[in-house]
């Protein structure tokens, strides 16, 4: 059974939902030093596949377009200051922040050497830290990937239609 954990002790700190963290990640694809707003940890065995799920899920701010990044973090800080014990979920992302769904990433916490130097960013420094990621913007890469997938799907559909004729 898979458990969703909103507060998980890891690397000597308690990783909390809704808070910003920086760390080094060994299994990186584009971003070896992500700045992430954590959603939660998923831990356990998937009931259908039997695969182990041992990862944090969070919003990597470098995958959020710059035009949205600052606005989101300013709004999020206000929300966080009002409600210290936040449970940021995938449902909230889809409902309240749909523009962020492509920035959600998974970070394996087992084996434990995948994530090192994890640090919680204090609320007072969140905007500054997120803005410091300005030089990294992987949102275009996501758009390009989605566009190529869409084109491939459309190409396959037109091939199928031609075969039917």
C-alpha positions in Angstrom: 0.0 0.0 0.0 1.3 3.5 -0.9 1.2 6.1 1.8 1.1 9.9 1.1 3.3 11.6 3.7 3.1 15.4 4.1 5.9 15.6 6.7 8.9 13.2 6.3 12.2 13.2 8.1 15.0 13.0 5.6 18.6 14.1 5.6 18.4 15.4 9.1 15.4 17.7 8.5 11.6 17.4 8.3 10.5 17.9 4.7 7.1 19.5 4.8 4.4 20.0 2.1 4.2 23.4 0.6 7.7 24.6 1.6 10.7 25.3 -0.7 13.8 23.1 -0.7 17.1 23.1 -2.5 19.3 20.0 -2.9 21.6 18.1 -5.2 20.0 15.3 -7.1 22.0 12.4 -8.5 19.4 11.0 -10.9 18.8 14.3 -12.7 17.7 14.7 -16.2 17.9 18.5 -16.7 18.4 20.0 -13.3 21.1 18.6 -10.9 20.3 21.3 -8.2 16.6 21.8 -8.2 14.6 24.4 -6.2 11.3 22.6 -5.4 8.0 23.4 -3.7 7.3 20.0 -2.1 3.9 18.4 -2.4 4.5 15.2 -0.4 6.4 11.9 -0.2 5.0 8.7 -1.6 6.3 5.5 0.1 5.2 1.9 -0.3 4.3 -0.8 -2.8 1.9 -0.1 -5.6 -1.0 -2.5 -5.2 -1.4 -3.2 -9.0 2.2 -3.4 -10.2 4.1 -4.4 -7.1 6.7 -1.7 -7.7 8.2 0.3 -4.9 7.4 4.0 -4.7 10.0 5.9 -2.7 10.0 9.5 -3.9 9.2 13.1 -3.1 6.8 14.8 -5.5 7.2 18.5 -5.9 7.1 21.5 -8.3 10.5 22.2 -9.7 10.5 26.0 -10.1 12.9 25.9 -13.1 10.2 24.1 -15.1 7.7 26.9 -14.4 7.8 29.7 -17.1 9.4 32.9 -15.7 6.3 34.9 -16.3 4.4 32.6 -13.9 7.2 31.8 -11.5 7.3 35.1 -9.6 3.6 35.5 -9.5 3.1 32.0 -8.1 5.7 32.2 -5.4 4.4 35.6 -4.3 0.9 34.2 -4.0 2.2 31.0 -2.4 4.2 32.9 0.3 1.0 34.8 1.3 -0.9 31.5 1.5 1.9 29.9 3.5 2.1 32.8 6.0 -1.6 32.5 6.7 -1.6 28.7 7.0 1.7 27.3 8.4 0.6 23.6 8.2 -0.2 23.3 4.4 -1.0 20.1 2.5 -0.2 20.9 -1.1 -1.6 18.2 -3.3 -1.8 17.2 -6.9 -5.5 18.0 -6.8 -4.8 21.6 -5.7 -2.3 21.9 -8.5 -4.8 20.7 -11.1 -7.6 22.9 -9.7 -5.9 26.1 -8.5 -2.6 26.2 -10.4 -3.1 24.2 -13.6 -0.2 26.0 -15.3 2.2 24.3 -12.9 1.2 20.7 -13.6 4.0 20.2 -16.2 6.6 21.4 -13.6 5.7 18.6 -11.1 8.7 16.2 -10.8 9.5 13.1 -8.7 12.7 12.8 -6.7 13.7 9.4 -5.4 14.7 9.4 -1.7 15.9 5.8 -1.8 18.7 5.1 -2.3 19.4 7.9 0.1 22.5 9.1 -1.8 20.2 10.4 -4.7 19.3 13.5 -2.6 22.1 15.3 -0.8 22.6 18.7 0.8 18.9 19.2 1.3 18.0 22.5 2.8 14.6 24.1 3.6 14.4 27.7 2.4 13.0 30.0 5.1 9.7 31.8 4.1 11.5 35.1 4.3 14.0 34.0 1.6 11.7 32.0 -0.7 11.1 34.7 -3.3 14.8 35.6 -3.5 15.7 31.9 -3.9 13.1 31.2 -6.5 14.0 34.4 -8.4 17.7 33.3 -8.3 16.7 30.3 -10.5 15.9 32.8 -13.3 18.9 31.7 -15.3 17.4 28.2 -15.6 14.2 27.8 -17.5 13.3 24.3 -18.7 9.7 25.3 -19.4 10.5 25.6 -23.1 11.9 22.1 -23.2 8.5 20.9 -21.8 6.6 22.8 -24.5 8.9 21.4 -27.2 8.4 17.9 -25.9 4.7 18.2 -25.7 4.5 19.7 -29.2 6.6 16.8 -30.7 4.3 14.3 -28.9 1.2 16.1 -30.3 2.7 16.1 -33.8 3.5 12.4 -33.6 0.0 11.6 -32.5 -1.5 13.6 -35.3 0.8 12.0 -37.8 -0.2 8.5 -36.6 -3.9 9.4 -36.8 -3.6 10.6 -40.4 -1.7 7.4 -41.3 -4.6 5.3 -39.8 -7.2 7.3 -41.7 -5.3 6.8 -45.0 -5.2 3.0 -44.3 -8.9 2.9 -43.8 -9.5 4.6 -47.2 
